[in-house]
């Protein structure tokens, strides 16, 4: 796109150097070149106009103009679906291949009109919903128009509703698809399976090995790990806009809104209502509606008329009973209204049950226990109801609201089976996005194509392990040129029993580190790493030389910490290996006057940060700091030569959700706010700058992750009336 | 160069550029405008797309058509007849009504004298015995477990028990297998290893290892891991992950060492495995020297492979590899699955159609890689691309699952029972979340709650925090009917805390104290009769509605500052016991037993609930654990219950308790648990879960040289 502009500037620059007599030629020549390039740029710049104009010429066809395919009466019929099909028996994985993007390729057959021998249509050409579904697949990353590279095939034959098609002929139409091959790697979408009188729970069209994304599977027809259970789409999702309703009491406790309930169920529900009075509302079809009002949008109870689906938002629990079919479109309406579905449909496979944890969003009650429904639901606590309501709404927003959402979730599930190495996790499927996040709530990762923030944290070091003491820690000293002070720090730190290695990060490119012979002789290996640039982030690089989990970051002027204090700090870190464990503590405060965060280094009763001038932490956080720091924080820190420690505090708190641990009493640090670069003093500008860092980072993280606590860690017997020589860490806090 | 040539060259260059940038677009534009309508491309935007009909009319969606559907009752009855055996489900082959009256009770058939039973099966039966679900009354039972050893159903095996079918048919309780649970580890035999049991299991549920997805009855059968005969009955070894190195890669990327089958079922995959061996970080070693007559069938590679095979030690490979191949053997499951899990070697399962252990509740995608046998050769490059974050998570999850469900027979059996129990009341069962997060489903009791936020373990994952109120539960001795001065002083101090929601006094005297004798305060004080039994303190009283419980003895002698600070600390560590009186456990090498020391020391591993905060959930956990456990062991007075609470919490959290600062440590250490208490409890649990800690939490400015006026918890320091 930018090509034209780039070449534009280069063209004129050459012209003045040319000989005058050829000038005219050159001007002409360059004009031609220029024009050509501009034309190219136009092509680059307006791709949409080209496509849309071609859309207009070709794609603005009618669905009725598509080619007609005549199916002879004796054309082959596929075998019935094979109930024992699984991915390893009926699916050809070789077609999907090894794919660096871990995305399956999906091909859509072009639309045809199928007629039988006598020219009668086999089915309606295509429904609005199936067209939306195919459009969504076609617009997604999964789509390919190359039939040879495809791994999954989606016929354009619409089988969403079995009632609208002729079973035998539809099967024949499937069988003559160019890549049918017994239905291998073909995916059919069906929402209304079966027909009267017994309503099979899976599509009756013989389909051989094809995968079925079906609404209304029972546990007997669902081939676990092969089929995908999908919702029955409710067209009301697109028509009615129900804004999410916040928590709080709702008018009805239990609501039933289905119109075509079996009389047996209805009488059971009515018995419930008789027992529990007004809190239970059983709605039915309206009998005497004036003309012009669609019956779908109204429900009645005796003479009262209610708007549907709005009335669902008035209820805490909404009953979703099976009808003749197991899958009910009302489930979608109920979720949209943020009403907790009470699912009474024995053996029903809930939509996307392979990945969705329905117990967090619904109550499932066996049909036989219907009479106990009221007491069962009353045992659900109010807070749990609120969480379920939120979860229900989130499921609708992410996986029910449109044919697009349904299609993409289905493909993602199949994708995850084929590329298990890169599968979407439980949390990504189930956890609603953070309320506080600025992203649209309505977007799941399927729509977004990128990861987003979750309200909950998933600690990368979640397993409670206490690392073995014998491992020891690696001390990292970032230094520039304060050699004398550095040597003192090295000597002091080397006295700590658990030190296993000392790493000096030499951040000065203009000066060589002192000769080997000048360094203090210590009992552990000492390595000097020279850096390419004088950056603060060099301190947090996950050097290969760090072979221990524990890292002690220490400034080259921190000489006042005793060996007992450092050793104790390491012991505390072992008990809290997923936290920053450090010495000087700091606090962030909300400045009500300025309406922003403020940095505080005074004697306070609380801490929320520790300075990394002397702190233990897990090497993993070095990896996170270097490679996963959000936004431009890392560069910002390097550019400002400040606040790398605050950034680390933010990072760790954000990913673990935990506070720091400050160890041992406050000491007088010679230069408490020292950073690696030379003595910034504790003056006003410094404090202002640090405050600005906090505000900047909070905005990049989109939240304030730091946790404030009122405690610090001391040895068990610290300042206790107990013989000093019997204490493990006697030399603490004395200065 | 002539100007003309330059001219030409430049012109050429220009046209090249033009072609380069423009051709693609031009070609596309051209192809679109060509008359060929069947050009590949996106799905078309139809001109009449907006006019298309919906897939189903509103009435159709609501009413499911006009035909009257059969009565639900009739449908359920009809199903009972048709959906049997291979099609068994809880709805059709299990009688839920048996479980309603007496709850989930398991009856174990008496063992026949003279019939040998394997140790593994004895372990299973013993675990059921201790599960707390056992009943001796067959009439009250919901679930039946056979006394006949059905673990090994391989006809060629020495442990095969013949004649099971006849015995079952003769039994009065068998009832066609209804409500029965049958444990099987091996079924079928050479050459096809089909899943036959050698008897008709009827309507019984099968808890089996190596389950095949095609025949597995979802929601009815339970898939077990294959565990060795010497698998410990309880306790079990911990996982091998000791440290989380970065990068989380070990010496080898991917290893396998095992048999190669020359013929027969499973030989396809096993034969291909050696192709992965690259001698560097992928080590795949096979040997054909196994079974009878291998020499007759051996092929050209056998000897060469075997030389390599001998060079590596299996245990060494297991411990030093990032991923472990778990190919199918003759059957789908293998011992190496659990071995890899324990070793934190991420299992790469190559066993098509294997229903992984407890797949009904466990999310194996978090702990293993389920690859396809057909794409075997892609495995090394695919696992090589797994990033450090995911790898670290996989490694940790293997340990979580190993420790929560697999490390002992007891855990395997209890997981099986809990899964079945959860099916019986779906509305009161654990969501998948509970099973796959710490501390695991067995320690998250659905009787307590089904909401994660009610438990002490999930606050961080849920992004929530515990409520900022606590309930004080004071155990009062029966010194005299007027409450004793220390008790009154304690109530005064506790009720002065602004976080105190209510005070409950466990009153063991017969006469309740007169109302007017309690100190006046805004905090309601109520008296609960009881407290005669030491474990009464841990009963989940309905009155406790706050997350936090402050458990106190009459002589705890705390100040308001101490209570407030301890509560603030507990809010940071809601899953732990946070309190004052600390003890230390130690291994007494001389007497070969665990000891518990009340002496002041540099370490602690127990914080007694004589003055401690903990989450109210632990009351429920305590009560659920104790009837199954050391009721007889707890006697003898003293504070053995208090120690038991510490063990249960440590077993759940794997973390030490937290001791907080107090103004002055009391001279008298208080109740001393009986000498052998800790030893008995550890034996009952099968391991010693206590974890030592070397720290104490103090207020940030505790005893710092700064004006007392700046300090929040002043009373902690004033003499």
Interface residues (C-beta under 8 A of the other chain):
Chain A: X3 X22 X25 X29 X32 X33 X36 X37 X39 X40 X41 X43 X44 X47 X50 X51 X54 X55 X57 X58 X59 X60 X61 X62 X63 X64 X67 X84 X86 X87 X88 X89 X93 X94 X98 X108 X110 X111 X124 X126 X127 X128 X129 X130 X131 X134 X135 X137 X138 X139 X143 X145 X146 X158 X160 X161 X163 X164 X191 X192 X195 X196 X197 X198 X199 X219 X220 X224 X225 X232 X233 X234 X235 X258 X259 X260 X262 X264 X265 X294 X295 X296 X322 X323 X324 X325 X329 X330 X346 X347 X357 X359 X360 X363 X364 X365 X366 X367 X368 X376 X379 X381 X383 X384 X387 X416 X420 X421 X423 X425 X426 X430 X434 X455 X456 X457 X458 X459 X460 X461 X462 X463 X464 X465 X466 X467 X468 X471 X542 X547 X549 X568 X571 X572 X575 X577 X585 X603 X604 X605 X606 X607 X618 X619 X620 X622 X623 X656 X657 X658 X659 X662 X665 X666 X707 X709 X710 X711 X712 X713 X714 X715 X716 X717 X718 X719 X720 X721 X722 X726 X727 X728 X729
Chain B: X3 X7 X10 X11 X13 X14 X15 X17 X18 X21 X22 X25 X26 X28 X29 X32 X33 X37 X38 X39 X40 X41 X42 X43 X44 X45 X46 X47 X48 X49 X52 X53 X54 X55 X56 X58 X59 X60 X61 X62 X63 X64 X65 X67 X69 X70 X71 X72 X73 X76 X83 X87 X89 X91 X96 X213 X214 X218 X219 X241 X242 X243 X244 X245 X246 X352 X353 X363 X365 X366 X369 X370 X371 X372 X373 X374 X375 X378 X381 X382 X383 X385 X386 X388 X389 X392 X393 X396 X399 X400 X426 X427 X428 X429 X430 X431 X432 X433 X436 X438 X449 X450 X451 X453 X454 X460 X461 X462 X463 X565 X568 X569 X572 X582 X600 X601 X602 X603 X604 X653 X654 X655 X656 X659 X660 X661 X665 X691 X693 X694 X695 X696 X697 X698 X699 X700 X701 X702 X703 X704 X706 X710 X711 X712 X713
